[in-house]
Amino acid sequence: MSRIAITGIGIITPLGDTLTLNRQALQEGRSGLSSLEIFPTKYASLLPFGEIKITDKELKTRLDVTEPGVTRTTLLALHAFKQAVENCGLSASEIQLSETAFINGTTVGGMCLSDALYQDANFRETGSEYLNSYDLSSVTLYIQQRYGITGICNTFNTACSSSANAIMYGARLIQNGFVKRAIVGGADSLAKFTINGFNSLGILSSAPCRPFDNARSGLNLGEGAAFLVLEKEDNVIDKPVYAYVSGWANSNDAFHPSSLSDDGEGPYLAMQQALQVARISPKEISFINTHGTATENNDEKESIAMQRVFGNVPAFASTKSNIGHTLGAAGAVEAVFCLLNLIHDEVYASLNFDTPIEATGLVPVTEYKHMRVEHVMSNSFGFGGNCSSLIFSKGQKAQ
């Protein structure tokens, strides 16, 4: 069976707006967390966030966006999408073919304009320029229309596993012969809706987050976007292959709206089944990019689940300590970081770690290092128990 090859990459995060800048920051163990400078909220100086220090106006200029009503989420998505298709060398005509799918994942979508939505709903007789942008699918629709995409288009909103599920769905579309290629990933921007929502749950940390540390006190929210171009291996003999999507699985333990079960059943099933799809054993996983939110519940239960699957847990880390939790974009952003692991045979430090969780004793990678990386697992767990695991395997032409 032909494998699912990754032939294009696009990314923008608080660490940088190119793949090279993101890799440099990860190698150096730099954090993209800071006080807010662009996004207005009363928490701007009180909490650290992973903010991309590029204004909407500058993004619109760079991307030649002149239409009214384009949200920041859409701008970030467009930036990463454009990078990915250019990196792959996809022509406009190829993108427009019915055999090209576009699958996007997002949590925030147009909700980044919740204030404007309130004004539109309550005080305006005629709608603002953003009236058609509040819907989650507005991000997908804008890119679909801008590029003239005629193939399958879909939007995933499964909370923090959204773009991981978009990648999974794109791979399955190709595997089952519905499309020849799929552009997959996700985007989310900072929003008062999510900042206030997570704050109401009491899980925002007032300091840079500390994944898997016994003294962890919560997560930091971030923003970003990433897209991959997936193609059947048989069709890309003339292109570099960054890596392969070799395994995937989604599970749901239906335990609690915002917490994992005590034995980590959802994460356990997702990781176990992803290994089965990839047809590899647990000991063949070189590295795990964990969900690693630095919340009390997630890190302990994910650790328990990893111990159940692997016994002797392989090297692991959480890049949310670098950029914060980018919500629906996290699965795609962290997939790109996994590709860097594979391409360059290197792994990046989980920042701010000091003392292991008492119940599990697991210690993440705490400094940058070179090591042979053959297969990487990436975990993304969403509210409502929607747990997804992806496995990426080394490409034939690592760059």
Beta strands, then each sheet from edge to edge (+ up, - down):
strand 1: 4-12
strand 2: 100-105
strand 3: 153-156
strand 4: 181-188
strand 5: 224-232
strand 6: 243-252
strand 7: 287-289
strand 8: 315-317
strand 9: 346-347
strand 10: 369-370
strand 11: 375-382
strand 12: 386-394
sheet 1: 3+ 2+ 4+ 5- 1+ 6- 12+ 11- 7- 8-
sheet 2: 9+ 10-
end
